[in-house]
């Protein structure tokens, strides 16, 4: 398995098209055509992470934060990011970043799951993912197996439903020519038989995976199919989540869930801990500036990693409680999520590990 095969799985999870315009996601350094010896997943593409990857025998570092964020005219190896680039080059390790695109698809969903909160609505919509319709013709007896493969690859999902499809029956004809290896029929003779027309919706982020599944599961050496981009529909994507709790909870009770789930080094509150809230929002990392989007959705408690002083003052003035749990503490959980996601897709001959870097802050008490 090559590095680019790992990256294909990552981009199916977090499409590069979901990244914010100011961000720099994707391949940061290295050769994607090299065989992958192992993967290390980390929040930061730091020198410590590169050294950990080297010890583990991994030649791909998958980082949440970009190694190269702003335009760089030179790389001074005495300081970052030059030091880390030099270490990557010496060790033959590639580096890939999944930042705001991973925020949009996994980071906050995973936090909501860890907190036990039903947050399933996008806080700030950034765009809409394109939908395609895949139409394929397959021998009728092979249609169920083909559909299972397409569904497993991510096709057939519409809102809160999955395994959606439409099937219609018909008759197909073809004549295998010299050099063909037909699954049915004989070379030089026209074949006629029952076939099923299968239709499924395909989100853009899994289009490649679905087409690969089609070719692998279809019994014909040359499957017949159409892929049509749809003008209507599409799934919105964006940053942060919010939702409505079944019953009101106190801010204190939710804070205790956050503390138990991610064990932040510090947990700071803007607002009244005894207040009962029902609408809750979350945004990992430096999400404090999204307090306006939270207010627009009627959110009463907003959980994030980092809040600026003036944002806290404005939120408090407008009646929004905010819980600041730490930038790294709210992003570290996605490392384990990505590790588990890749392990389910990648052969165990390619070891995948997570890296937990120490926080840069120490909380001093009086």
Beta strands, then each sheet from edge to edge (+ up, - down):
strand 1: 26-29
strand 2: 38-42
strand 3: 60-63
strand 4: 94-97
strand 5: 121-129
strand 6: 131-139
strand 7: 166-175
strand 8: 190-203
strand 9: 224-229
strand 10: 235-250
strand 11: 268-270
strand 12: 276-283
strand 13: 301-304
strand 14: 321-324
strand 15: 351-354
sheet 1: 1+ 4- 3- 2- 15-
sheet 2: 5+ 10- 12+ 13+ 14+ 11-
sheet 3: 7+ 8- 6+ 9-
end
